Amino acid sequence: MSAEEQVAVSDKINKIVALLAAEDAVSGLLGIKREVVGLGYSRLSMVVREDMANGHGTCHGGMTFSLADAAFGYACNTHNKLTFGAACSIDYVNPAFRGDVLTAECKEVFLQGRSGVYDVVVKNQDGLVIVLFRGNSRSRNELLVSEE
Protein backbone atom coordinates (compact mmCIF):
# COMPACT_ATOMS: atom_id res chain seq x y z
CA MET A 1 0.00 0.00 0.00
CA SER A 2 1.41 3.39 -0.99
CA ALA A 3 1.81 6.22 1.51
CA GLU A 4 -1.09 8.03 -0.17
CA GLU A 5 -3.33 4.96 0.15
CA GLN A 6 -2.33 4.58 3.82
CA VAL A 7 -3.33 8.19 4.51
CA ALA A 8 -6.68 7.66 2.77
CA VAL A 9 -7.34 4.50 4.85
CA SER A 10 -6.33 6.31 8.04
CA ASP A 11 -8.64 9.25 7.24
CA LYS A 12 -11.53 6.87 6.55
CA ILE A 13 -10.90 4.98 9.82
CA ASN A 14 -10.89 8.28 11.72
CA LYS A 15 -14.30 9.11 10.21
CA ILE A 16 -15.62 5.65 11.12
CA VAL A 17 -14.34 5.98 14.69
CA ALA A 18 -15.95 9.41 15.05
CA LEU A 19 -19.26 8.04 13.76
CA LEU A 20 -19.20 5.04 16.13
CA ALA A 21 -18.00 7.10 19.10
CA ALA A 22 -20.85 9.59 18.69
CA GLU A 23 -23.35 6.80 19.43
CA ASP A 24 -21.25 4.80 21.93
CA ALA A 25 -22.88 5.85 25.20
CA VAL A 26 -21.76 2.71 27.07
CA SER A 27 -18.06 3.41 26.54
CA GLY A 28 -18.57 6.92 27.87
CA LEU A 29 -20.47 5.62 30.89
CA LEU A 30 -17.68 3.15 31.71
CA GLY A 31 -14.86 5.61 31.04
CA ILE A 32 -13.47 3.54 28.16
CA LYS A 33 -10.75 5.38 26.25
CA ARG A 34 -9.83 4.68 22.64
CA GLU A 35 -6.05 4.57 22.39
CA VAL A 36 -5.52 3.22 18.86
CA VAL A 37 -7.86 2.12 16.09
CA GLY A 38 -6.45 0.82 12.81
CA LEU A 39 -7.52 -1.53 10.05
CA GLY A 40 -8.80 -4.66 11.82
CA TYR A 41 -7.28 -3.53 15.11
CA SER A 42 -8.08 -1.55 18.23
CA ARG A 43 -6.67 -0.88 21.68
CA LEU A 44 -8.94 0.55 24.37
CA SER A 45 -8.45 1.05 28.10
CA MET A 46 -10.53 1.52 31.23
CA VAL A 47 -9.87 2.11 34.93
CA VAL A 48 -11.79 -0.22 37.26
CA ARG A 49 -13.84 2.09 39.47
CA GLU A 50 -15.41 1.42 42.87
CA ASP A 51 -18.85 1.10 41.27
CA MET A 52 -17.62 -1.67 38.94
CA ALA A 53 -17.08 -4.21 41.72
CA ASN A 54 -19.13 -7.37 42.16
CA GLY A 55 -20.09 -9.15 45.40
CA HIS A 56 -16.56 -10.55 45.73
CA GLY A 57 -14.99 -7.10 45.61
CA THR A 58 -13.42 -7.75 42.21
CA CYS A 59 -14.29 -6.22 38.85
CA HIS A 60 -17.68 -7.43 37.63
CA GLY A 61 -17.39 -9.68 34.58
CA GLY A 62 -19.86 -7.50 32.72
CA MET A 63 -17.43 -4.59 32.91
CA THR A 64 -14.53 -6.53 31.40
CA PHE A 65 -16.90 -8.03 28.83
CA SER A 66 -18.03 -4.52 27.85
CA LEU A 67 -14.43 -3.37 27.43
CA ALA A 68 -13.57 -6.38 25.25
CA ASP A 69 -16.79 -6.04 23.26
CA ALA A 70 -16.13 -2.35 22.61
CA ALA A 71 -12.63 -3.16 21.30
CA PHE A 72 -14.16 -5.85 19.07
CA GLY A 73 -16.80 -3.42 17.79
CA TYR A 74 -14.29 -0.77 16.78
CA ALA A 75 -11.89 -3.23 15.12
CA CYS A 76 -14.50 -5.08 13.07
CA ASN A 77 -16.04 -1.88 11.69
CA THR A 78 -12.77 -0.46 10.31
CA HIS A 79 -13.38 -2.01 6.89
CA ASN A 80 -16.18 0.54 6.35
CA LYS A 81 -19.00 -2.00 6.28
CA LEU A 82 -21.80 -1.91 8.82
CA THR A 83 -20.68 -4.81 11.03
CA PHE A 84 -22.22 -6.47 14.07
CA GLY A 85 -21.19 -9.10 16.54
CA ALA A 86 -22.75 -12.43 15.57
CA ALA A 87 -21.37 -14.49 18.46
CA CYS A 88 -18.66 -14.37 21.05
CA SER A 89 -17.04 -16.32 23.83
CA ILE A 90 -15.15 -15.06 26.84
CA ASP A 91 -12.79 -16.66 29.33
CA TYR A 92 -12.21 -14.89 32.64
CA VAL A 93 -8.71 -16.11 33.53
CA ASN A 94 -7.74 -13.73 36.35
CA PRO A 95 -9.62 -11.22 38.49
CA ALA A 96 -9.28 -7.48 38.08
CA PHE A 97 -9.45 -5.18 41.10
CA ARG A 98 -10.54 -1.64 41.91
CA GLY A 99 -7.98 0.80 40.58
CA ASP A 100 -6.63 -1.57 37.91
CA VAL A 101 -6.04 -0.10 34.48
CA LEU A 102 -7.31 -2.60 31.94
CA THR A 103 -6.24 -2.55 28.31
CA ALA A 104 -8.11 -4.48 25.62
CA GLU A 105 -6.21 -5.22 22.43
CA CYS A 106 -8.27 -6.57 19.54
CA LYS A 107 -6.76 -8.18 16.44
CA GLU A 108 -8.46 -9.44 13.32
CA VAL A 109 -7.78 -13.16 12.91
CA PHE A 110 -9.90 -13.92 9.86
CA LEU A 111 -11.98 -11.95 7.37
CA GLN A 112 -13.68 -13.42 4.34
CA GLY A 113 -16.77 -12.11 2.64
CA ARG A 114 -19.18 -10.89 5.31
CA SER A 115 -17.70 -12.95 8.18
CA GLY A 116 -14.83 -12.14 10.50
CA VAL A 117 -13.15 -13.48 13.62
CA TYR A 118 -11.45 -11.22 16.15
CA ASP A 119 -9.46 -11.98 19.29
CA VAL A 120 -9.32 -9.61 22.24
CA VAL A 121 -6.89 -9.91 25.13
CA VAL A 122 -7.57 -7.78 28.20
CA LYS A 123 -4.58 -7.20 30.49
CA ASN A 124 -4.06 -5.16 33.62
CA GLN A 125 -1.35 -2.54 34.15
CA ASP A 126 1.15 -5.29 35.08
CA GLY A 127 0.56 -7.25 31.87
CA LEU A 128 -1.47 -9.97 33.63
CA VAL A 129 -4.11 -11.44 31.32
CA ILE A 130 -7.58 -10.88 32.76
CA VAL A 131 -9.87 -11.88 29.88
CA LEU A 132 -9.64 -13.76 26.58
CA PHE A 133 -12.50 -12.89 24.20
CA ARG A 134 -13.23 -14.14 20.69
CA GLY A 135 -15.84 -12.38 18.59
CA ASN A 136 -17.42 -13.45 15.32
CA SER A 137 -18.65 -10.61 13.15
CA ARG A 138 -21.10 -10.34 10.30
CA SER A 139 -21.25 -7.36 7.98
CA ARG A 140 -23.91 -5.91 5.74
CA ASN A 141 -23.35 -4.43 2.34
CA GLU A 142 -23.80 -0.93 3.77
CA LEU A 143 -21.02 1.63 4.02
CA LEU A 144 -20.48 3.48 7.27
CA VAL A 145 -18.90 6.49 5.57
CA SER A 146 -18.94 7.62 1.96
CA GLU A 147 -16.17 6.27 -0.29
CA GLU A 148 -15.71 9.72 -1.83
ChimeraX attribute file (.defattr): number of C-alpha atoms within 10 A of each C-alpha:
attribute: neighborCount
match mode: 1-to-1
recipient: residues
	/A:1	7
	/A:2	7
	/A:3	8
	/A:4	9
	/A:5	10
	/A:6	11
	/A:7	12
	/A:8	12
	/A:9	18
	/A:10	16
	/A:11	12
	/A:12	21
	/A:13	22
	/A:14	15
	/A:15	17
	/A:16	22
	/A:17	19
	/A:18	12
	/A:19	13
	/A:20	15
	/A:21	15
	/A:22	9
	/A:23	10
	/A:24	12
	/A:25	11
	/A:26	13
	/A:27	17
	/A:28	12
	/A:29	8
	/A:30	17
	/A:31	15
	/A:32	21
	/A:33	15
	/A:34	19
	/A:35	12
	/A:36	14
	/A:37	21
	/A:38	18
	/A:39	18
	/A:40	20
	/A:41	23
	/A:42	24
	/A:43	25
	/A:44	23
	/A:45	23
	/A:46	21
	/A:47	19
	/A:48	24
	/A:49	15
	/A:50	13
	/A:51	10
	/A:52	18
	/A:53	18
	/A:54	14
	/A:55	7
	/A:56	7
	/A:57	13
	/A:58	15
	/A:59	22
	/A:60	18
	/A:61	18
	/A:62	12
	/A:63	16
	/A:64	26
	/A:65	19
	/A:66	15
	/A:67	29
	/A:68	29
	/A:69	21
	/A:70	22
	/A:71	30
	/A:72	33
	/A:73	21
	/A:74	26
	/A:75	28
	/A:76	32
	/A:77	24
	/A:78	25
	/A:79	18
	/A:80	21
	/A:81	18
	/A:82	17
	/A:83	24
	/A:84	18
	/A:85	18
	/A:86	13
	/A:87	11
	/A:88	15
	/A:89	11
	/A:90	18
	/A:91	13
	/A:92	15
	/A:93	12
	/A:94	13
	/A:95	16
	/A:96	24
	/A:97	20
	/A:98	15
	/A:99	14
	/A:100	16
	/A:101	16
	/A:102	27
	/A:103	28
	/A:104	31
	/A:105	23
	/A:106	29
	/A:107	22
	/A:108	19
	/A:109	14
	/A:110	13
	/A:111	15
	/A:112	7
	/A:113	8
	/A:114	13
	/A:115	17
	/A:116	21
	/A:117	21
	/A:118	24
	/A:119	24
	/A:120	27
	/A:121	20
	/A:122	26
	/A:123	21
	/A:124	23
	/A:125	13
	/A:126	9
	/A:127	10
	/A:128	14
	/A:129	19
	/A:130	19
	/A:131	24
	/A:132	20
	/A:133	21
	/A:134	22
	/A:135	24
	/A:136	20
	/A:137	22
	/A:138	19
	/A:139	20
	/A:140	12
	/A:141	10
	/A:142	10
	/A:143	15
	/A:144	19
	/A:145	14
	/A:146	9
	/A:147	7
	/A:148	4
